Amino acid sequence: MWTDIYAPVWRPVNTEAGPLKTVVFEVDEASRQFAGFLPLPEAAQYIASAIGKFGPCRDYLHQTAASLHEIGVRDDEIESLCALVRGLS
């Protein structure tokens, strides 16, 4: 990651094939980039309008959801955010 907001960490993940050890990127809450824990509608407002060095934040969100779907993972919070962001776009 090119900023200090995320740190790669090894974490166990349960899958249909059994437990796997995976690398996840955890948010560093001490980072100046950490926005805090926002209510989903407020987070959706930021995501719908934010554009960074690598493109719109909404694209990253939707690509993340699609990638999770491809491997059979459904995340209720990400799904809710996607729906809210689509409603704002």
Buried (B, 14 or more C-beta within 10 A) or exposed (E): EEEEBBEEEEEEEEEEEEEEEEEEEEEBEEEEEEEEEEEBEEBBBEBBEEEEEEEBBBEBBBEBBEEBEEEEEEEEEBEBBBEBBEEEE
